[in-house]
Amino acid sequence: MKQALIATLLLGLAAAASATEAGDCATNKGAFLTGTVTAAPKFAAATSTIQGIKLSHTKLSLVADQDGKTYEVAIDNVFATDYVKNASSMPASLAAIKVNDRLEVCGAKYTSGVGIHWVHTNCGDTPTTSAPNGWLKKFSSGGSLGSNVERSQTYCYLWN
């Protein structure tokens, strides 16, 4: 009973914080989701390169609190704060995400299928609904929200 009460309180705190975050996401032209990871991150090798930089991804599944749907979350590795150039594995910050972890994402929903991408910085460009200024944040076991792990601007020059 005590554990259930603590879990309920933590979810309540996360929901209150998420209301502000949802507003920030809307300002940044993104779609906002919170939810629970149901499939662990998997590395997706690059199918394209720009100026010799392989554009690999990490993908995971998330059941959204907002609508109960399972979303594929496609994460661009080059924006991870600990990305290693042209690595053949996902960044450690993304590999640390586990099944049952709680995440908050802001990005662009897929136009076909159920998924979300562009959960990363837009390198200072004016946000649009197809290129929002997104993020990926993990909730701690205590309910606090971590920082955006997809905020690196090291490779922004590739799109400028």
Beta strands, then each sheet from edge to edge (+ up, - down):
strand 1: 31-44
strand 2: 49-50
strand 3: 53-54
strand 4: 57-64
strand 5: 70-76
strand 6: 102-109
strand 7: 115-117
strand 8: 135-138
sheet 1: 8+ 6- 1+ 4- 5+ 7+
sheet 2: 2+ 3-
end
